[in-house]
Amino acid sequence: MCWGSGIGVHFPPALFIAIMTDSEVSWYRNRSFLHFDSPISLENAQAIVTPESVRSHSFLPFIYFEKKICRKQRKEAKENPQDKWKVRPIMYASHRDSHIYSFYASEIQKLYEEQVGYYCSENIVAYRRLGKTNIHFAKDVFEYIKERRVGVAIAKDVKKFFGNLRHDILKWQWQSLLNLPSLPDDHYRVFKSLTRFSFIRKDEILPLREPSDYGRILSIQEMRSLIRSGDLVPEFNGERSANGEIKWKTFGIPQGAPICALLSNIYMLDFDMLLTRKANEKNALYRRYCDDILLVCAENDCNFFKSLIRQSLNRLGLCDNPQKEIISRFSQENGVTVVSPPLQYLGFEYDGTKVTLRSKTIAQHKIKAIRCIRQELKFAKQQGLSRIRRKRIFSWFSHLRNMIPKDKDNQRGQRNFQTYVNHAAKIFGSEAIRRQMRKHWAWLCKQINKADDELTQN
């Protein structure tokens, strides 16, 4: 008799745990967020990721919130206020569920890397440990354009990527990666939890939390009791009928679970291999960063690749967003590369002669800084302080990044947006990037002084 995780190697349960203990456990992270359960130790996490435990595991509802990203400048926002914010639905799993997702992601990732390493390793640049950042990926593309001298860059965006992934295709790709005719019971249990999932909105559950309970929002027993009484109504990836039955959707996975980023790559594997093969045949460059697709090719191949991308996405139940499509043509004028309109890629903008940060990237950073200042202002009013605290603001949003040392409460340590800008300027050799942030310190101090003035006036 044999036991197994369905990953290709079979161990008895006790030996399975022993091997995990001795091997690298990079999948384990001590998360500190609030959910319906409390954080657990590595030893307890190893006990629940065994195939036998996963098969009978009861996954808890996800907690849902919306992440708002400002995507319009002030002038544009006044003209179209309804389009100012991009809303991204985020769901995060409980502590125990997150460890299960992370463990299975780490195991499946190995098989995925074997596949893409043979076919198209350099073409998929998101959610993989390649020893590079988005700065390096952007630089590779810009240098390719400079060396190619003449051509066109096609930038496309997949519409509602995670919300439109078809379950039948995902299941097929998952079991194909395992090289099995069907998913093993433990894998199917994980798959089912990501397709037939329930979630509870964060703004509905937080008011029910007891302030004295620091480790979680509610206990599992309290959450289930509130659901039975009707005081808490979970939502589903589907629709509940009048008789209480749920008609599950056949598409969509929760964006935010530790395994979902990898599953999106697995879902797109055939697409990536096809685009890579066609790009190689036509001496073109193909890159995909999650739902951002970039293809650099000759002018006469532009329509071919636009059609190929659209048709290939349709076969996967996906579609591109025509409003976000950008076609940048580049050529040589007096020995200088000219890109028109400037190519925007991974937060950077390239016009052929210089690389700069996108204006929206800087705008989003300023919005976060203002939000942090407003939080400190609220705290100062509550505590009766004469001025707002500066340590967290300066550490996160200025060159004074080492004011808060790295510890369990500050995992970012000395890294912030300013270090990112300096790193990008160094890699690109771009003085233009440094110039974009020269007035940032004066701007930040001005916003802090405004908050102090508001505090003294009250």
C-alpha positions in Angstrom: 0.0 0.0 0.0 1.3 3.5 -0.8 0.4 7.0 0.3 1.0 10.1 -1.8 0.5 13.7 -2.4 -0.1 13.2 -6.1 3.0 15.0 -6.9 4.9 12.0 -8.3 6.6 10.7 -5.1 4.8 8.6 -2.5 5.6 8.4 1.2 3.9 7.1 4.3 2.5 10.0 6.4 5.1 9.9 9.2 8.0 9.7 6.7 6.3 12.5 4.7 6.4 14.8 7.7 10.0 13.9 8.5 11.2 14.7 5.0 9.4 18.1 5.1 11.1 18.8 8.5 14.5 18.2 7.1 14.0 19.9 3.8 13.6 23.5 3.0 10.2 24.9 4.1 10.2 28.1 2.0 6.4 27.7 1.7 5.9 28.6 5.4 5.4 32.2 6.4 4.4 33.5 9.8 1.5 35.7 8.7 0.1 38.2 11.2 -3.2 39.3 9.5 -6.5 39.0 11.3 -8.8 36.2 10.2 -11.2 33.6 11.7 -8.2 31.6 13.0 -4.9 32.5 14.7 -1.4 32.1 13.3 0.1 28.7 13.7 3.7 27.3 14.1 5.7 25.6 11.5 5.2 22.2 13.2 1.4 22.6 13.2 1.5 23.8 9.6 3.5 20.8 8.5 0.9 18.6 10.1 -2.0 20.0 8.1 -0.4 20.0 4.7 -0.2 16.2 4.5 -2.4 14.6 1.8 -4.5 12.8 4.4 -5.2 16.1 6.3 -5.9 18.1 3.1 -8.4 15.6 1.9 -10.7 16.2 4.9 -9.8 19.8 5.5 -12.6 22.3 5.8 -11.6 25.5 4.1 -12.9 28.7 5.7 -14.5 31.6 3.8 -12.2 34.2 2.3 -12.3 37.7 3.6 -13.0 40.2 0.8 -12.0 43.8 0.4 -11.5 46.2 -2.5 -8.2 47.7 -3.2 -8.6 51.1 -4.9 -5.9 52.4 -7.2 -6.0 56.0 -8.5 -5.6 55.8 -12.3 -6.5 59.3 -13.4 -4.6 62.6 -12.9 -6.5 65.4 -11.2 -7.5 67.1 -14.5 -8.6 63.8 -16.1 -10.5 62.9 -12.9 -12.6 66.0 -13.1 -13.6 65.2 -16.7 -14.4 61.6 -16.0 -14.8 61.2 -12.2 -16.3 57.7 -12.5 -13.1 56.4 -14.0 -10.8 57.9 -11.4 -10.4 54.7 -9.4 -9.5 51.2 -10.5 -11.1 48.8 -8.1 -9.3 45.5 -7.6 -11.2 42.8 -5.6 -8.8 41.0 -3.1 -9.6 37.9 -1.1 -7.3 36.5 1.5 -7.5 33.0 3.1 -7.3 32.0 6.7 -3.9 31.1 8.3 -4.3 27.3 8.0 -5.7 27.6 4.4 -2.9 29.9 3.4 -0.3 27.4 4.5 -2.0 24.6 2.5 -2.1 26.9 -0.6 1.5 27.9 -0.1 2.7 24.3 0.3 0.9 23.1 -2.9 2.1 26.1 -4.8 5.7 25.4 -3.9 5.4 21.8 -5.0 3.6 22.6 -8.3 6.0 25.4 -9.0 8.8 22.9 -9.4 6.9 21.1 -12.2 5.9 24.4 -13.8 9.5 25.6 -13.9 10.5 22.3 -15.6 7.9 23.0 -18.3 8.6 26.6 -19.0 12.4 26.1 -18.6 12.3 23.9 -21.7 9.9 26.0 -23.8 9.7 29.7 -22.7 11.4 30.5 -19.5 12.4 34.0 -20.5 9.0 35.0 -21.7 6.9 34.7 -18.5 8.3 37.2 -16.0 5.6 37.4 -13.3 5.4 35.4 -10.1 8.7 33.6 -10.6 12.0 33.6 -8.8 14.3 34.7 -11.7 16.7 36.8 -9.7 15.4 39.9 -11.4 12.9 42.6 -10.7 10.5 44.5 -13.0 13.3 47.0 -13.5 15.5 44.4 -15.1 12.6 43.1 -17.2 11.8 46.6 -18.5 15.4 47.3 -19.2 15.7 44.1 -21.3 12.8 45.2 -23.5 14.0 48.7 -23.9 17.5 47.5 -24.9 15.9 45.1 -27.4 14.0 47.9 -29.0 17.2 50.0 -29.2 19.1 47.2 -30.9 16.3 46.3 -33.3 16.1 50.0 -34.4 12.9 49.7 -36.4 9.6 48.0 -35.6 6.5 48.2 -33.4 5.7 47.3 -29.8 2.2 46.0 -29.0 1.1 46.3 -25.4 -2.2 44.6 -24.4 -4.0 44.0 -21.2 -6.3 41.1 -20.4 -9.7 42.2 -19.1 -10.6 41.0 -15.6 -8.0 38.3 -15.7 -8.5 36.3 -12.4 -12.2 36.7 -12.5 -12.6 35.1 -15.9 -10.3 32.0 -15.6 -12.4 29.0 -16.7 -12.4 26.1 -14.2 -12.4 23.3 -16.8 -9.3 24.7 -18.5 -7.6 25.3 -15.2 -8.3 21.7 -14.0 -7.0 20.3 -17.3 -3.8 22.3 -17.1 -3.3 21.4 -13.5 -3.6 17.6 -14.0 -1.5 17.8 -17.2 1.3 19.4 -15.2 1.1 16.5 -12.8 1.1 14.2 -15.8 -2.0 12.4 -14.4 -5.4 11.6 -16.0 -7.2 13.3 -13.1 -6.4 15.3 -10.0 -5.6 13.3 -6.9 -8.1 13.7 -4.0 -5.9 16.2 -2.1 -5.2 18.3 -5.1 -8.9 18.2 -6.1 -9.8 19.4 -2.6 -7.5 22.4 -3.1 -8.9 23.0 -6.6 -12.5 22.9 -5.4 -11.8 25.4 -2.5 -10.5 27.9 -5.2 -13.4 27.5 -7.6 -16.4 26.8 -5.3 -15.4 29.4 -2.7 -17.3 31.6 -0.3 -16.3 35.0 1.1 -17.3 37.5 3.7 -16.8 41.2 3.2 -14.3 42.8 5.5 -16.3 45.9 6.2 -19.2 43.7 7.4 -17.2 41.5 9.7 -14.9 44.0 11.4 -17.7 45.8 13.4 -18.6 42.4 14.9 -15.1 41.9 16.3 -14.4 42.1 20.0 -11.5 44.7 20.6 -10.0 42.4 23.3 -9.5 39.6 20.8 -6.1 40.6 19.3 -5.3 37.4 17.4 -8.4 37.1 15.1 -11.5 38.8 13.9 -13.9 36.2 15.2 -13.5 32.6 16.3 -14.6 29.9 13.8 -17.4 29.0 16.2 -18.6 32.6 16.5 -18.5 33.0 12.7 -20.5 29.9 12.0 -23.0 30.9 14.7 -23.5 34.3 13.2 -24.1 32.7 9.8 -26.7 30.2 11.2 -28.5 33.1 12.9 -28.5 35.2 9.7 -26.5 38.0 11.2 -23.7 37.3 8.9 -24.4 36.4 5.2 -21.5 34.9 3.2 -21.3 35.4 -0.6 -20.4 32.7 -3.1 -18.7 32.3 -6.4 -22.2 31.7 -7.7 -25.8 32.5 -7.0 -28.1 31.1 -4.3 -31.5 30.1 -5.4 -34.8 30.6 -3.5 -34.5 27.1 -2.1 -31.0 27.7 -0.8 -29.1 25.7 -3.5 -26.1 27.4 -5.0 -25.5 27.5 -8.7 -21.8 27.7 -8.9 -20.0 29.7 -11.6 -17.7 27.9 -14.0 -15.1 30.6 -14.0 -13.2 32.9 -11.6 -10.7 32.3 -8.8 -10.0 34.5 -5.8 -7.2 37.0 -6.4 -5.1 37.1 -3.3 -4.7 33.4 -2.3 -1.0 32.3 -2.2 -1.5 29.7 -5.0 -3.6 31.8 -7.4 -0.7 33.7 -9.0 1.0 30.3 -9.9 -2.4 29.0 -11.2 -2.7 31.9 -13.5 0.6 31.1 -15.0 -0.3 27.4 -15.4 -3.6 28.5 -17.0 -1.7 30.5 -19.6 1.0 27.9 -20.3 -0.3 26.8 -23.8 -0.8 30.5 -24.7 2.7 31.3 -23.7 4.2 28.4 -25.6 2.2 29.4 -28.8 3.2 33.1 -28.6 6.8 32.2 -27.9 7.0 29.8 -30.9 5.4 32.3 -33.3 7.6 35.1 -32.0 10.7 33.0 -32.6 9.6 32.2 -36.1 9.1 35.8 -37.0 12.1 37.2 -35.1 10.0 39.0 -32.5 10.1 39.4 -28.7 7.2 38.2 -26.5 6.8 38.9 -22.8 3.9 38.4 -20.4 3.7 39.8 -16.9 0.5 38.4 -15.4 -2.3 40.1 -17.5 0.1 42.5 -19.3 1.2 41.2 -22.7 4.0 42.8 -24.8 5.1 41.9 -28.3 7.8 43.6 -30.2 7.9 42.8 -33.9 8.3 44.1 -37.5 5.6 46.6 -38.8 4.2 44.1 -41.3 3.7 41.5 -38.6 1.7 43.8 -36.3 -1.8 42.8 -37.5 -0.8 39.1 -37.4 0.2 39.2 -33.8 -2.8 41.4 -32.7 -5.1 38.8 -34.3 -3.2 35.9 -32.8 -3.3 37.3 -29.3 -7.0 38.0 -29.5 -7.9 34.6 -30.9 -5.7 32.7 -28.4 -7.2 34.6 -25.5 -10.8 33.9 -26.8 -10.0 30.2 -26.8 -9.2 30.5 -23.1 -12.4 32.4 -22.3 -10.5 35.6 -22.0 -10.4 38.9 -23.9 -8.1 41.8 -24.2 -9.1 45.3 -23.2 -9.1 47.5 -26.4 -9.0 50.7 -24.3 -5.7 49.7 -22.8 -4.1 48.6 -26.1 -1.0 50.8 -27.0 0.8 50.5 -30.3 4.2 52.2 -30.1 6.2 52.5 -33.3 10.0 53.0 -33.2 12.5 54.1 -35.8 15.8 55.9 -36.3 15.9 59.6 -36.9 19.4 61.1 -37.3 20.9 58.1 -35.6 18.6 58.4 -32.6 15.9 55.9 -31.6 12.4 57.5 -31.5 9.5 55.6 -29.9 6.1 57.2 -30.6 4.0 57.2 -28.5 6.5 56.4 -25.7 6.2 52.8 -24.6 4.8 52.3 -21.1 5.9 49.0 -19.5 6.1 47.8 -15.9 5.9 51.2 -14.4 8.4 52.9 -16.8 8.1 55.0 -19.9 10.6 54.8 -22.8 10.8 57.4 -25.7 13.9 56.0 -27.3 16.4 58.4 -25.7 15.5 58.3 -22.0 13.7 56.1 -19.4 11.4 57.7 -16.8 8.9 56.7 -14.2 5.3 56.8 -15.3 3.6 59.9 -13.9 0.8 57.6 -12.5 3.4 55.6 -10.6 4.6 58.8 -8.8 1.0 60.0 -8.3 0.0 56.7 -6.6 3.1 57.0 -4.3 1.9 60.5 -3.3 -1.6 59.3 -2.7 -0.2 56.6 -0.3 1.9 59.3 1.5 -1.1 61.6 1.9 -3.1 58.7 3.3 -0.4 57.9 5.8 -0.3 61.6 6.9 -4.1 61.7 7.3 -3.8 58.6 9.5 -1.2 60.2 11.7 -3.3 63.4 11.9 -6.3 61.3 13.1 -4.1 59.7 15.7 -2.8 63.1 16.9 -6.3 64.5 17.3 -7.3 61.4 19.3 -4.3 61.7 21.6 -4.3 65.4 21.9 -0.8 65.8 20.4 0.5 69.2 19.2 1.9 67.8 16.0 1.7 64.6 14.0 4.3 61.9 14.4 6.9 61.8 11.6 8.9 58.6 12.0 6.6 56.3 10.0 6.1 58.9 7.3 9.7 59.7 6.8 10.7 56.0 6.9 8.2 54.9 4.3 8.1 57.9 2.0 11.5 59.7 2.0 15.2 59.1 1.9 15.2 58.8 5.7 14.3 55.1 5.2 16.2 53.7 8.2 14.2 55.5 10.9 12.2 52.2 11.6 14.5 49.2 11.7 13.5 45.9 10.1 11.7 43.6 12.5 8.6 41.5 12.6 6.4 44.6 12.6 8.3 46.2 9.7 9.2 43.6 7.2 10.1 46.3 4.6 13.1 47.4 6.6 15.0 50.0 4.8 13.3 49.5 1.4 10.8 52.1 0.3 9.8 53.9 -2.9 12.8 56.2 -2.7 15.2 53.2 -2.7 13.3 51.8 -5.6 13.7 55.0 -7.5 17.4 55.1 -6.8 17.8 51.4 -7.8 15.9 52.0 -11.0 18.0 55.1 -11.8 21.2 53.2 -11.2 20.2 50.2 -13.4 18.9 52.3 -16.3 21.7 54.9 -15.8 18.9 57.5 -16.0 19.4 60.9 -14.5 15.8 61.7 -15.7 14.4 59.3 -13.1 16.3 61.1 -10.3 15.1 64.5 -11.5 11.5 63.3 -11.2 11.9 62.9 -7.4 14.1 66.0 -6.7 11.2 68.0 -5.3 9.6 65.1 -3.4 11.2 66.0 0.0 9.9 69.6 -0.2 6.4 68.3 -1.2 6.3 65.8 1.6 7.3 68.4 4.2 4.7 70.7 2.9 2.0 68.1 3.3 3.2 67.4 6.9 3.1 71.1 7.7 -0.4 71.4 6.4 -1.5 68.6 8.7 0.2 70.3 11.6 -1.6 73.6 10.8 -4.9 71.7 10.7 -4.1 70.2 14.1 -3.4 73.5 15.7 -6.5 75.2 14.2 -8.7 72.6 15.8 
